[in-house]
């Protein structure tokens, strides 16, 4: 089947945070844009036009993604929908994972019932990242729910939990939470391969991480805490989100190229 329309739903991961491109909406590219470019090329080979929408907004927890984006996606009537969420939820110390999964199951069911093919993702293993490794247990539980939901609704699963061949320092942005261009390209390749779509994307060679002395590592950690951790904590305390005031990159189908 030739895919003519694609809608991407989610949070900062799907908006493309960590992969800057000033020429694009919100100043970001990201794996979803990269995937859409390959899908557009495949559609062009079959002589059909291709439309791409991206409703993802950084900072969104899964219930907000479902409330704000799922019905909007269904209204567009896409051939393909990708959805990723839960990462911002499992970061919180108090989260009812079973209830979260039940809500996710219902949303994936509605997307699949609309006639769209659905792509879902597990969350990458936080044990690889010293900043967030304390959430590894609840992430693993949530991911097992995602696998069950994908199987139930015949969705394509991109299992990031099992991606072991990367070094955090090479695929992550300087905030240590979001993928850089190297990481976003890896996810685009994985999504296209999972869908069985022919493409010519190649991995981006990473810049080798510098070898730091213990003193240099401590200094780097302190600089990271001031620049990235402190603002994140302040937003949690004040009830604000990095996505406040941010609009979707592409609220309707547009060409991409």
DODONU-339911 format. One record per residue (C-alpha): residue in three letters; x, z, y. Coordinates in Angstrom, 3 decimals. Example, Ala and Ser with C-alpha at 12.3 -4.5 7.8 and 13.67 -1.06 7.14 Angstrom:
// DODONU-339911
PT  residuo         u         w         v
PT      ALA    12.300     7.800    -4.500
PT      SER    13.670     7.140    -1.060
END
This chain:
// DODONU-339911
PT  residuo         u         w         v
PT      UNK     0.000     0.000     0.000
PT      UNK     1.243    -0.899     3.465
PT      UNK     1.041     2.091     5.800
PT      UNK    -0.383     1.045     9.154
PT      UNK    -0.875     4.410    10.866
PT      UNK     0.945     7.745    10.694
PT      UNK     0.226    11.126    12.320
PT      UNK     2.783    13.948    12.287
PT      UNK     1.558    17.553    12.607
PT      UNK     3.464    20.796    12.949
PT      UNK     5.795    22.839    15.106
PT      UNK     9.283    22.379    16.600
PT      UNK    10.586    20.940    13.325
PT      UNK     8.240    17.954    13.612
PT      UNK     8.325    17.710    17.399
PT      UNK    12.053    17.067    16.984
PT      UNK    13.652    20.072    18.676
PT      UNK    17.427    19.931    18.211
PT      UNK    17.548    16.117    18.288
PT      UNK    17.479    15.281    22.009
PT      UNK    16.731    11.819    23.370
PT      UNK    15.889    11.694    27.105
PT      UNK    14.223     8.283    26.706
PT      UNK    11.503     9.652    24.403
PT      UNK     8.418    11.794    25.065
PT      UNK     9.341    15.481    25.467
PT      UNK    12.976    14.332    25.474
PT      UNK    13.135    14.522    21.674
PT      UNK    13.519    12.188    18.713
PT      UNK    13.504    14.093    15.411
PT      UNK    12.884    13.281    11.773
PT      UNK     9.248    12.210    12.303
PT      UNK    10.228     9.578    14.887
PT      UNK    13.007     8.401    12.584
PT      UNK    10.545     8.176     9.692
PT      UNK     8.017     6.315    11.853
PT      UNK    10.660     3.776    12.839
PT      UNK    11.333     3.001     9.174
PT      UNK     7.600     2.813     8.408
PT      UNK     7.134     0.430    11.344
PT      UNK     9.917    -1.783    10.002
PT      UNK     8.282    -1.821     6.567
PT      UNK     4.909    -2.733     8.115
PT      UNK     6.532    -5.514    10.147
PT      UNK     7.997    -6.994     6.953
PT      UNK     4.419    -7.207     5.673
PT      UNK     3.238    -8.770     8.926
PT      UNK     1.092    -5.864    10.141
PT      UNK     1.172    -3.699    13.256
PT      UNK     2.038    -0.012    12.986
PT      UNK     0.836     2.970    15.041
PT      UNK     2.373     6.439    15.225
PT      UNK     1.070     9.692    16.718
PT      UNK     2.857    13.045    16.849
PT      UNK     0.749    16.116    17.684
PT      UNK     3.384    18.748    16.833
PT      UNK     4.217    21.443    19.396
PT      UNK     7.135    23.849    19.227
PT      UNK     6.472    27.525    18.590
PT      UNK     3.139    26.983    16.848
PT      UNK     2.253    29.208    13.916
PT      UNK     0.346    27.684    11.016
PT      UNK    -3.176    28.814    12.051
PT      UNK    -2.682    27.229    15.483
PT      UNK    -1.369    24.022    13.922
PT      UNK    -4.494    23.845    11.778
PT      UNK    -6.897    24.741    14.606
PT      UNK    -5.372    22.415    17.194
PT      UNK    -4.073    19.480    15.205
PT      UNK    -5.875    18.889    11.907
PT      UNK    -9.266    17.808    13.282
PT      UNK    -7.520    15.705    15.928
PT      UNK    -5.544    13.961    13.196
PT      UNK    -8.634    13.328    11.069
PT      UNK   -10.395    11.828    14.100
PT      UNK    -7.596     9.264    14.383
PT      UNK    -8.187     8.089    10.800
PT      UNK    -4.555     7.650     9.729
PT      UNK    -3.221     6.210     6.496
PT      UNK    -0.513     8.887     6.372
PT      UNK    -0.324    12.465     7.653
PT      UNK     2.650    14.789     7.464
PT      UNK     2.248    18.503     8.104
PT      UNK     4.819    21.273     8.189
PT      UNK     4.106    24.835     9.162
PT      UNK     4.644    28.428     8.163
PT      UNK     8.190    28.859     9.414
PT      UNK     7.128    30.696    12.554
PT      UNK     4.735    32.814    10.483
PT      UNK     7.201    34.057     7.865
PT      UNK     9.615    34.998    10.638
PT      UNK     7.171    37.773    11.573
PT      UNK     7.607    41.042     9.676
PT      UNK     3.841    41.349     9.144
PT      UNK     2.237    38.269     7.573
PT      UNK    -0.427    37.939     4.875
PT      UNK     1.103    35.082     2.922
PT      UNK    -1.786    34.748     0.476
PT      UNK    -4.315    34.437     3.321
PT      UNK    -2.021    32.011     5.124
PT      UNK    -1.769    29.867     1.995
PT      UNK    -5.542    29.863     1.514
PT      UNK    -5.996    28.547     5.045
PT      UNK    -3.309    25.923     4.436
PT      UNK    -4.971    24.864     1.174
PT      UNK    -8.286    24.284     2.933
PT      UNK    -6.623    22.263     5.707
PT      UNK    -4.659    20.069     3.288
PT      UNK    -7.873    19.524     1.358
PT      UNK    -9.650    18.290     4.489
PT      UNK    -6.795    15.956     5.353
PT      UNK    -6.718    14.511     1.841
PT      UNK   -10.517    14.149     1.761
PT      UNK   -10.340    12.068     4.950
PT      UNK    -8.603     9.323     2.995
PT      UNK    -5.115     9.949     4.365
PT      UNK    -2.139    10.426     2.105
PT      UNK    -0.552    13.781     2.934
PT      UNK     3.113    14.790     3.029
PT      UNK     3.960    18.500     2.985
PT      UNK     7.228    20.418     3.092
PT      UNK     8.599    23.638     1.746
PT      UNK    10.634    25.700     4.202
PT      UNK    14.407    25.401     3.885
PT      UNK    16.101    28.320     2.139
PT      UNK    16.900    30.875     4.873
PT      UNK    19.487    32.448     2.587
PT      UNK    21.837    29.677     3.730
PT      UNK    21.525    30.870     7.335
PT      UNK    22.861    34.320     8.187
PT      UNK    20.595    34.542    11.232
PT      UNK    17.343    34.573     9.220
PT      UNK    18.320    35.327     5.621
PT      UNK    16.249    38.538     5.671
PT      UNK    13.040    36.461     5.360
PT      UNK    14.162    34.777     2.150
PT      UNK    11.754    36.634    -0.138
PT      UNK     8.548    35.877     1.732
PT      UNK     9.719    32.306     2.354
PT      UNK    10.100    31.793    -1.401
PT      UNK     6.557    33.098    -2.001
PT      UNK     5.100    30.842     0.692
PT      UNK     6.980    27.848    -0.733
PT      UNK     5.529    28.429    -4.190
PT      UNK     2.071    28.286    -2.634
PT      UNK     3.028    25.014    -0.894
PT      UNK     4.071    23.466    -4.202
PT      UNK     0.754    24.493    -5.778
PT      UNK    -1.226    23.135    -2.812
PT      UNK     0.659    19.821    -2.915
PT      UNK    -0.041    19.422    -6.627
PT      UNK    -3.717    20.319    -6.178
PT      UNK    -4.301    17.702    -3.474
PT      UNK    -1.936    15.008    -4.827
PT      UNK     0.242    15.311    -1.725
PT      UNK     3.830    14.148    -1.517
PT      UNK     6.177    17.135    -1.449
PT      UNK     9.504    17.193     0.370
PT      UNK    11.136    20.269    -1.136
PT      UNK    13.594    21.421     1.501
PT      UNK    14.127    24.725    -0.347
PT      UNK    16.082    22.802    -2.976
PT      UNK    18.312    20.942    -0.536
PT      UNK    21.644    22.637    -1.233
PT      UNK    24.199    20.064    -0.165
PT      UNK    24.392    20.990     3.511
PT      UNK    26.418    23.358     5.635
PT      UNK    24.391    25.201     8.243
PT      UNK    27.057    24.747    10.913
PT      UNK    26.982    20.972    10.411
PT      UNK    23.218    20.314    10.300
PT      UNK    21.890    22.945    12.722
PT      UNK    21.603    22.855    16.497
PT      UNK    23.545    25.410    18.539
PT      UNK    20.526    27.750    18.446
PT      UNK    21.091    28.112    14.650
PT      UNK    17.349    27.684    14.019
PT      UNK    16.619    23.973    14.542
PT      UNK    18.146    20.907    12.934
PT      UNK    20.482    18.678    14.898
PT      UNK    20.502    14.880    14.638
PT      UNK    22.401    15.067    11.329
PT      UNK    19.746    17.332     9.842
PT      UNK    16.787    15.386    11.219
PT      UNK    18.193    12.173     9.734
PT      UNK    18.529    13.898     6.355
PT      UNK    14.868    14.936     6.446
PT      UNK    13.721    11.428     7.431
PT      UNK    15.630     9.963     4.485
PT      UNK    14.174    12.584     2.139
PT      UNK    10.602    11.952     3.353
PT      UNK    10.903     8.182     2.986
PT      UNK    12.470     8.510    -0.462
PT      UNK     9.700    10.880    -1.559
PT      UNK     7.106     8.333    -0.399
PT      UNK     8.910     5.495    -2.163
PT      UNK     9.312     3.519     1.063
PT      UNK    12.272     1.120     1.197
PT      UNK    14.476     1.776     4.227
PT      UNK    17.996     1.345     5.524
PT      UNK    18.562     4.821     6.958
PT      UNK    21.962     6.280     6.187
PT      UNK    23.196     9.860     6.552
PT      UNK    24.898    10.619     9.861
PT      UNK    28.430    11.915     9.232
PT      UNK    28.522    15.531    10.425
PT      UNK    31.096    16.854    12.832
PT      UNK    33.167    19.343    10.808
PT      UNK    32.557    22.907    11.938
PT      UNK    35.601    24.507    13.564
PT      UNK    37.413    27.224    11.653
PT      UNK    37.146    30.406    13.720
PT      UNK    39.092    33.601    13.521
PT      UNK    37.148    36.853    13.155
PT      UNK    37.553    37.488    16.879
PT      UNK    36.362    34.003    17.799
PT      UNK    33.373    34.340    15.457
PT      UNK    32.356    37.621    17.081
PT      UNK    32.588    36.024    20.513
PT      UNK    30.521    33.052    19.339
PT      UNK    27.894    35.390    17.884
PT      UNK    27.653    37.338    21.128
PT      UNK    27.282    34.137    23.146
PT      UNK    24.563    32.929    20.776
PT      UNK    22.716    36.247    21.052
PT      UNK    22.719    36.097    24.856
PT      UNK    21.700    32.446    25.043
PT      UNK    19.212    32.125    22.184
PT      UNK    18.308    35.430    20.517
PT      UNK    17.523    37.423    23.663
PT      UNK    15.041    34.854    25.056
PT      UNK    13.347    34.624    21.654
PT      UNK    12.929    38.399    21.493
PT      UNK    11.634    38.490    25.064
PT      UNK     8.971    35.899    24.230
PT      UNK     7.869    37.952    21.224
PT      UNK     7.607    41.115    23.331
PT      UNK     5.660    39.429    26.116
PT      UNK     3.400    37.384    23.818
PT      UNK     4.659    34.040    25.080
PT      UNK     5.678    30.962    23.115
PT      UNK     8.278    28.249    23.603
PT      UNK     5.371    25.819    23.318
PT      UNK     3.382    27.210    26.238
PT      UNK     2.559    24.298    28.537
PT      UNK     4.025    21.701    26.157
PT      UNK     1.874    18.661    25.388
PT      UNK     2.014    16.568    22.204
PT      UNK     4.590    13.781    22.277
PT      UNK     2.150    11.087    21.189
PT      UNK    -1.535    12.090    21.209
PT      UNK    -2.755     8.717    19.942
PT      UNK    -1.400     5.773    17.986
PT      UNK     1.368     3.924    19.793
PT      UNK     3.990     1.469    18.599
PT      UNK     7.486     2.793    17.974
PT      UNK    10.664     0.824    17.777
END
